[in-house]
Every structure is written in C-alpha cells, then in structure tokens.
C-alpha cells in the first residue's frame, strides 16, 4: 500500500526543487562563453569594474587564458609608461584573486611570463607586498612550501619564453622580498633547471634585494630601464583597494567581497629605492632581512594550515 504524502510536504519539496533549478539556471546564465569574454578583454584592462565583473563570469578552466590575453592587451595599450605599469599591476592582482587552487599558481606563472621585462620590477615589487610572509602569518616551512610550489609552475611556463633566467629570477625575488628566513634564497635558486641559470640568479638577486638594482637583469634581457613617476603609478594603481584583492590560496573569495575595504590608513610616503627602479616599499618598525613592507589587514593570499 502506497503511503500518502502530506500535500504541504509535497509542496515544500517542489518549491525546494524549483528554487534549486532556478539557481542552476541563473549560474549557467551568468557564465560567459569564450567568444563573449574575448570581446570584453579590451574593456577589462581599462576598467576595474569591467575586469571584476568579467572575471567573475569566466569559466574556471578558461581563467588562465583570460589572464594571458589580458596581459597581452595591456602590452598593446596606447598609454604612458605609468598608465601601463598600473594596468599591469591591477590586471595581475585581479587575475590572481579571481582563481583558486592550482589555477592560482598557473595565473602567477602567466604574470611572470607575460609582463614585458621592463615592467617586471614594478609588478614584482607590488606582488611582493602581497606575498609577504609576515603579512600572511606563515611559518618558514609554510612559506617555503608555497614559494617552491609556485616557482616550479613558473619555471615550467617560463621555459617557453625567450628570457627564462630573468623571468624566473623576478619570480624568486617576489617571494624573497618578504621572507624571514635568509636560507630560502638558496633553496629557491636550487630549483632552477641548470647550473648556468642558478649562477645568474645568484648574481642578480643580491643587488636587487639590497638596493633594488635590476641593471644586470634588464641588460640580460636586452631592455632599457623604465623611468617612471612613482607618484603617478601609485595614484593609478590605487593600492587601498588592491591590497585587499588577493584571495587565499585555497579559497576563492568573490571579488565583490574584496572591494571597498578600507586600507586608507596605510602610509603612502617613503620611497626607499633608486628613482629608476621598482615602486615604493613601506618601512616596518621592527624589520628583518629582506622585509620592507608592513600591512595591518588580515592575510588573503595564503592559507593558514599546517604543511605536512
């Protein structure tokens, strides 16, 4: 004998199913096809609002390509060096924030493979502020694990470029700038694929870390030093928003939740590097080796978990 279903229970179940299907349809409708987001690349690199909106609608397995094409679009922008530098920073940070898991490593690799060498000092310094070990409250072991895993993906991607040694060294620098353990430098350099590349990186890193001198790296890539107005770059970058954009390595925080956070209390003065290199770093009251930036906001880039 079939058990009779209470009409109210049946109606409630039907409503749950209907709502669930509606959510599914809404999610499908929100996703952009590849052809659709390709048309939005140009607008995305000139408008942060369009970039955030578009990234949220790109399929997860297409976000690496989105980042690659967005960086190429910035390269082609008819803009001043300061405007392009700021666009590279904003595009790199937003693309990294818009992905999670292993895809985040791949997007970071695209940044170091796709940004023109002459702009890498600026982009690297800005990413280093957000990769910072103390800022992300990581142990030496955790930081080393994340830096090593990221660098392996970066090295594989840069092998497809004409300047892998230079690009790999910039990636290493992004992690060393905010590292507490001086031994990390040798450990990351040891991951490079051959003795020649390890020797070059070992010679380039000390002046870059100590004095922000990138002359030898830029010369090896046969590019000239890019002279920028850092006041203009900082204004265009809008660090108060960007410092909240990088999501945790193992969680994909919606970009809409990361915009509007108040970081206006961060100091905005104190350039400490030669005028031709990088971008300003902020001094910390109680520093340690290679550390030159402090942030009071909670970390968003790396996970707080034990490394086995």
CORBELMO-V308116 format. One record per helix or strand of 3 or more residues. SS is the DSSP state (H for helix, E for strand). FROM is the first residue (numbers start at 1). TO is the last residue. If there is no record, write none. Layout:
SS,FROM,TO
SS,FROM,TO
This chain:
H,7,30
H,34,38
H,41,44
H,48,57
H,60,75
H,81,97
H,102,114
H,117,131
H,140,158
H,164,176
H,184,189
H,195,211
H,215,220
H,230,237
H,239,242
H,255,258
